[in-house]
Amino acid sequence: MTPEFLRRYYILRIISNPKVYGIEKNGFIPLEDLQRSLDQLRADNMDDPLYDKLNLHSQKTIKRDLDKIKSYSQVIILHKRNYGYYIEGYDISDALKEIYEKTELYLLHHHAHAWKTYVTTARSSLSSQVDLVPLIHAIEQHLLIEITYHGWYDDSFKTISGFFQALHIKEINKAWYLMAYNERYGIYAFCLDNRIKSLSISKQKVKEPVVFSSEDYFKNVIGILKSDINAEWIHIQVANHHFKYLENNPLHHSQQIVTRPKELDTHNLDYKNSNIWGEIKVYVEPNYEFLMEILKYNLWVKVVSPLHVKAYVKHHLELMLNYYK
């Protein structure tokens, strides 16, 4: 994150959602109002060097910034004389949503101490042995890393030690994982918690780096673990009060709506009423992580097909029920 990026980020945010910044000019944002909002953000963070360049906002500088915004976000910001800036046909793409989300999360962490009275963030299990910045550098530069890792149950209690090519870092469920490769273990998911006993980055480059695509690798999984189970379409019925949640927070990127609940808004939750149930489907491996995701949603969801996946979920629920007999 640089001061220049932050200025461009706020220019985009102010122009795309001016009411949040107290600007109501029929969708147009005059230069003076844009500059005033940037000045206010700078004044609110006067002692923070990250905000140093928010008040470098001449018309010429903003014009250059708009070109940069277009290049990384594909959002075209136009200007109408005597009215101001506006966005034509504005739509928040997945890529732009990701920019917004990651920038806001970064700012939350950046201001964590100052904002601790107002914001509570989840604690992650990241080990003190791990520094993500040089690890990301090792991924970019194809540098060998040396790991000593003492696994738990999920890792069959294995102790793994050796040199690996670092491939990708993924955060999920308040835990960080490193995907790494060597010939003996193939691609392995290391949880970066206290199972990491040591991690060092060498200056030696990988001779023949493997190509890794996170999009392809995680395409058919929920979470981090790939298995030998074939991915398939899994149909899940969802109660109306949670249907809206899963519509906005999909189980998986493959999620599709099969049918919507006939009664989307009901005060009483009668699970015997077929009209409150909608149906979605996801194309995933029905593995352990899929099971954990389904169980998380309690009685609000039910797997209906394929039958063997339904039986898999049912079997685990029966085992759990036996705990309370």
N, C-alpha and C positions, 0 to 999 in steps of 0.2 A: 504494500500500500504506500503510495507516494502522495505528497500534497497536491500534485497536479491531477492525479487520478481522482482524489477526493473532490476537488473543485468540479471536475467534469461530471462526477457522479451526482453532486448536488444540483448542478445545472439541469441535468436530465430529470432528477426527481422533482425539482421546483416547477419545471415547465410541464411535466406530465401530471402533476397533482398539485396545482397551485393553491387550492383551498386550504390544504394542510398548513401552508405558509402564509395564510391570511390574504391571499390575492384572489379577488373575484372580478375579473374583467371579461366576462363572457368567453372564457377559454383562451384568451390572449394574455401574454405576460410581457408587458412593456419592459424595455431594457432597464429603466430606473427601478422598477419593482424587483426585477431579478437581482440587480446589484445590491439593493437594500436588503434582500433576504440573505444574500451571501455575506454581506457586512455583519448582519445580526448573528449568523452562525459563527463568524470569526470572533466577534465580540464575546459570545458565550463561551468560547474556548481560547481565550486570549493567551493563556500560558502553555498551550499545547502546540508544539511545532508541526504536528500533522496538519493543522488548520492554517498554517502560515500563508498559503497562497490563495485562500478563498477570496481575499479582497484584491487580487490581481485580475480585474474583470473589465478591462476596457472592451469596447465593441470589437476591436481587432482581435484581442485575445479570445473573446467568446466565439468569434467566427472560426478561429482555429480549433477551439475546443469542440465545436459542433461537428467539424470534420472528423475529429478523433472519435467522438461519440458514435457517429455513423459507422466508422470502421469496425468498432468492436461490438456494438449492440444492434447494428442494422436499423436503428431508429433515425428517421429523417426529421429534423427540426427545421421548420420554415419560418420566414419572417414576413409579416404583412405591414407595409408602411402605415404609420400613424396608429397602429394597433399593437403590434408586438410579436413575440414568438409563439408558435403553436405547433402541434404535431398532427399531421394529417393521417387519418386512418390508423390511429394508434392501437396497437394490440400487444399485450405482454406475451412474448414468446417464452418457451421453456428456457432458452439460453439467457434471455433478459431477466426472467424470474430468478434464475440461479445467480446472476450478478447482484441483483437486489438482496437476495437472501444472504449470500456470502459476505457482502459488504456490511450489511446490518449486523451480522454475527461478529464480524471482525471489530466493528465499532463497539459492540457490547463488551467484548473482551478487553478492548483497548481502554475503555472507561470503567472497567469492572470495579476498581476501588472507589472511584468517585460516585458511581451509581449504585453501590451495594445496598443502600437504603431502599431503592426503588425497584431493583431488578434482582431476581434470583435465577442463576443459571445452573444447569446440571453439572455435577462433578464428574469428570472423566477418570478412567482408570489408567491413564498414561503413566508409564514408569518414569522415575527420575533418571533412569539410565539412558533415556531416549531424548535426543534433540532433533526435532522434526526438520529444522531448516537445513542442516548439513545432510540429513538423510534425503531430503528432496533434491539437493544438489547432486548427491550420489546417483539418484535415479536419472537425472538429466544428463550427467556426464558419463554414465555407464561405469562407475567406479565400484570395485569389489568391496563388499562389507563382510566383516567377520562377526558371527553371532554365536553366543552360547545361550541355549534356551532349555529350560526344564519344564516339560509339558505337564498338564493336569489330565483329568479323565478324558476330555475331548481330544487330547493329543496322544492317547494311549500311554500316558505317563513317560513318554519318550524324552530322552535328553538328546538334543540336537546341537551339534557344534560344527562349525566349518565356515567356508567362504561362499557367499551367495551374490547373485546379481539382484539388486533391489529393483522392483518393477513398478509398484504402485502402493499408495497408502489410502486406506478407506476407514472412515469413522462410521460406526453403527452401534446403536443401543448403548451409548455412553462409553464405548470401547474403541480403541484404535487398532487397526490391523495392518501389517506389512505383508504384501505379496512379494515373495522372493523366489529365486530359482537357482538350483545347482543340479548337476547330473544325477546325483544320488537320490534326491528327494523330489525332483521335478519342481513344479510350482507349489509352494507351501504358504499357508496363511499363518503368520506369526502374530499372536496377540501381543500388543506392546504394553503389557502390564507387568506385574512383578515376576512373570515367567521369564522375562528377559533378564539374564544374569550379567551379560555383557554385550555391548554392541559397539563396534569400532569401524571407522571408514578408512580404507586404505587409499593410497595414491595410485594403485595399480588399476588399469582399465581392463574391463572384460574383453577378451580377445574376440569372441564371436557372440555378441549380445543377442539374446532372444528378443523377438518382437512381442510386445504384450499390449493388447487392447482391452481396457477395462470394460468397454461397452460390450464386446463380444464375450469376454470371460464371465461377466455377471449377468449376461442377457437373460438367462432362464432360471435365476435363483433369487430367493428372498434372503438377503443377508450376505454371508461371506463364503459359505461352504458349498463347493461343487461335489456332487456324488456321481455314482454310476447309474442313478435312476434317470430314466428318460423323462424329459419335460412333456407335459400334456395339458390340454385345456381342462381346468378344474372349475366346476360350476358351484357357486356359493350363493345361498339365499341370505338376504340382509334385511333386518327389520327397519321400518321406515325412519325411526329416530336416529339410526346410525347410518342409513343409506346416504344421507346428505354428507356425513363425515367422510365416508369412503369415496364419495364422488369427488370431494375436494382433496382428499389425502389417499390416493390409490394404494392398494396393497402392493402393486407391482406396476411397472411401466406398461405391461401388456394388457392391463385391465380394460375390459369392455363391459358396457351395460347391455344385458340381455333383455330385461324388462324392468320397468320402474314400478314402485308400489302404486296400486290403484288409489290407496288412501295415504298420501305422503305426510299429512299432518293430522295426528290424532292425539288427544289429551290422554286417553287411556291406552295402555300398552297391553293389548290382548294378543298374546302370541299364537292363540288358536285361530285368530282372524286372518285368513289367507290374504286379505286385501292389504295388510300392512307390510307384506313381504315383497321385496324386489329381488332381482337376481343379477349377479355379475359373473364374469368368468376371467380367469387369469391363466396364462401359459407359463407354467413353472415346473421345476422338479418338486414332487411332493415329498420332500425330505424332512429331517428333524426341524430345521429352521422354519419351514412352512407350517409344521404342526404347532410350533411355539407361537407363531404369528396368529394362527387361527384361534388357539386357546386364549390368547390375549383379549379377544373380543367377546368372551363370555357367552351368554345365551342369545346375543344379538345377531350371531351369524350361524349358519349351518351348511356344511358341505353336502351337496346332493348328488354329485357325480364327478368322476367315475365311481363305481361301487366299491372298488378296492381302496380308493383314497378315503371314502366315507367310512369304510370298515376300519381303516388305520386310525382315524381320529376317534371313532367309537371305542376301539380297544383301549386306547390310552385314557379316555374318560372313565371307562369301567374300572381300570386299575386305580385311578384316583378316587373313585367312589368307594372302593373297598377300604381305603384308609379311614373312612368315617363310619364304618359299620360297627 
